[in-house]
Amino acid sequence: MPLQVKRLLIVFVLFIGIMLGLKYFLTPESWREYGAYRGNALTEISDKEAKYVQTETCAMCHDSIAELKTQGAHKSIQCEICHGPGYKHIDDENIDMNIPDDNQFCMRCHSKNAASPQSIIKQIDAVEHSEGEECINCHNPHQPWL
């Protein structure tokens, strides 16, 4: 066997040995405990403070608005998409939630866009439709069909 091939084999064996050693020392013990991720990650994530709540949590206090929303076009959208994270409001009722009142907020979803299907998201030309008026002057986001 030529000397170059012997040296190359030695380098490969060293490389594979180093990689296996690194894998052994750097892989956490809980790896693959519950599938292809760290088992300890579940505890670490559950120890963090929740930042978002679900629509059901909002409906516990705002049941009349939640009822309107379930009948409307925005029924599949979480409250926090428009109002921001609700956990602060739950901790302190005096903290007001964001109530978007500018056209640019609504236009993030509703501006004319050929890439978005018209049958799913109602799209409008903001300049022609609103003539400078704010969306919420005419439309209640919880009852957008009115």
Backbone torsions as a table, in degrees:
resi	resn	phi	psi	omega
1	MET	NA	131.7	-179.3
2	PRO	-63.4	152.7	-177.6
3	LEU	-61.1	-37.5	-179.4
4	GLN	-62.1	-39.9	-179.1
5	VAL	-68.2	-40.1	177.6
6	LYS	-61.3	-44.7	179.3
7	ARG	-63.7	-41.5	179.1
8	LEU	-63.7	-40.9	176.5
9	LEU	-63.5	-40.4	178.4
10	ILE	-62.8	-43.1	178.5
11	VAL	-62.2	-44.6	178.7
12	PHE	-61.9	-43.3	179.9
13	VAL	-64.1	-43.5	177.0
14	LEU	-62.2	-43.9	-179.7
15	PHE	-61.3	-47.4	179.9
16	ILE	-65.2	-39.2	177.8
17	GLY	-63.4	-43.7	178.2
18	ILE	-63.5	-42.9	-179.7
19	MET	-63.9	-43.3	178.0
20	LEU	-64.6	-39.9	176.7
21	GLY	-63.0	-45.4	177.3
22	LEU	-61.5	-42.5	179.1
23	LYS	-61.3	-41.9	-179.4
24	TYR	-63.7	-46.0	-175.3
25	PHE	-81.0	-25.2	-175.8
26	LEU	-99.4	-11.2	179.1
27	THR	-82.8	124.0	179.8
28	PRO	-64.6	154.7	-178.1
29	GLU	-64.0	-31.6	-176.3
30	SER	-85.0	6.1	179.6
31	TRP	-62.5	132.8	179.0
32	ARG	67.1	18.9	177.5
33	GLU	-66.8	-39.9	179.0
34	TYR	-125.2	37.0	-177.0
35	GLY	116.8	-155.3	-173.0
36	ALA	-88.6	48.6	172.9
37	TYR	-155.6	174.0	-178.0
38	ARG	-74.3	129.8	177.2
39	GLY	-65.2	-34.7	179.4
40	ASN	-68.0	-17.7	-179.9
41	ALA	-62.6	-32.7	179.2
42	LEU	-61.6	-43.9	178.8
43	THR	-67.3	-42.7	-179.8
44	GLU	-62.3	-41.0	-179.9
45	ILE	-70.6	-41.8	-178.1
46	SER	-68.8	-22.6	177.7
47	ASP	-76.0	-16.8	-179.5
48	LYS	-77.1	150.8	178.8
49	GLU	-70.9	136.3	178.9
50	ALA	-67.6	138.1	-180.0
51	LYS	-107.9	-23.2	-178.8
52	TYR	-127.1	147.1	176.8
53	VAL	-119.6	165.6	-178.5
54	GLN	-92.7	166.6	179.0
55	THR	-57.8	-34.1	179.9
56	GLU	-61.3	-35.3	178.2
57	THR	-67.5	-41.4	177.7
58	CYS	-64.2	-38.2	-176.7
59	ALA	-67.4	-19.3	179.7
60	MET	-61.7	-33.4	178.7
61	CYS	-107.3	-30.6	-175.4
62	HIS	-109.6	55.6	-173.1
63	ASP	-66.8	-34.2	-179.4
64	SER	-68.7	-39.7	177.4
65	ILE	-68.9	-40.1	178.8
66	ALA	-62.4	-37.5	178.1
67	GLU	-64.5	-43.3	176.5
68	LEU	-60.7	-43.9	-176.7
69	LYS	-64.2	-36.1	-178.2
70	THR	-68.0	-19.4	179.4
71	GLN	-93.2	-8.7	-171.3
72	GLY	-102.2	-177.6	-178.4
73	ALA	-71.1	-20.3	-179.0
74	HIS	-95.5	17.3	-174.5
75	LYS	-62.8	-26.8	-178.5
76	SER	-91.9	0.4	-178.6
77	ILE	-96.7	132.4	177.6
78	GLN	-67.7	146.4	-179.4
79	CYS	-55.7	-36.9	-174.7
80	GLU	-71.6	-13.0	175.2
81	ILE	-60.6	-41.0	179.9
82	CYS	-95.6	-38.0	-170.9
83	HIS	-95.5	-7.9	-179.5
84	GLY	86.3	178.2	-175.9
85	PRO	-62.5	130.5	-174.4
86	GLY	-92.2	-5.4	-175.0
87	TYR	-65.0	-32.8	179.0
88	LYS	-68.2	-38.9	179.6
89	HIS	-66.9	-34.6	178.7
90	ILE	-68.5	-40.6	179.5
91	ASP	-69.3	-35.5	-178.4
92	ASP	-139.3	106.8	-176.6
93	GLU	-62.9	-18.9	-179.2
94	ASN	-77.3	-13.4	177.9
95	ILE	-79.0	120.1	-180.0
96	ASP	-78.8	144.4	175.9
97	MET	-84.6	155.7	176.5
98	ASN	-62.8	131.1	172.3
99	ILE	-119.6	97.7	-176.8
100	PRO	-64.2	131.1	-178.2
101	ASP	-129.5	12.5	178.3
102	ASP	-109.9	153.0	-177.7
103	ASN	-62.3	-32.3	-176.6
104	GLN	-62.1	-33.3	178.9
105	PHE	-64.1	-50.2	-179.0
106	CYS	-66.0	-33.6	-176.7
107	MET	-71.4	-12.9	175.4
108	ARG	-58.2	-34.9	179.6
109	CYS	-105.6	-32.1	-168.1
110	HIS	-102.8	3.1	176.9
111	SER	-73.7	150.3	-179.0
112	LYS	-57.9	128.8	-178.3
113	ASN	-152.1	115.2	-177.3
114	ALA	-63.6	-22.5	-178.7
115	ALA	-79.5	-17.3	179.0
116	SER	-97.1	137.4	-179.1
117	PRO	-72.1	127.6	179.2
118	GLN	-61.9	-30.2	-176.2
119	SER	-72.1	-17.8	-178.4
120	ILE	-101.8	-46.2	-178.4
121	ILE	-118.8	120.6	177.6
122	LYS	-67.1	125.0	-177.3
123	GLN	-115.3	142.0	-179.4
124	ILE	-135.3	160.9	170.6
125	ASP	-92.4	108.0	-171.7
126	ALA	-61.0	-36.0	-178.0
127	VAL	-67.5	-46.3	-179.6
128	GLU	-73.0	-38.7	-172.9
129	HIS	-73.4	-48.0	-168.9
130	SER	-97.9	-20.8	-178.0
131	GLU	49.6	42.4	176.1
132	GLY	88.3	-6.6	178.7
133	GLU	-77.3	151.6	174.2
134	GLU	-75.2	145.8	-177.1
135	CYS	-58.0	-43.5	-174.2
136	ILE	-73.8	-5.9	173.6
137	ASN	-67.3	-30.0	-179.4
138	CYS	-114.6	-28.6	-173.3
139	HIS	-116.0	129.7	170.6
140	ASN	-89.4	118.1	-177.6
141	PRO	-58.7	-24.1	178.1
142	HIS	-81.3	-17.1	175.5
143	GLN	-137.9	65.3	-172.8
144	PRO	-66.9	-15.8	-177.5
145	TRP	-77.0	-13.8	-179.9
146	LEU	-85.7	NA	NA
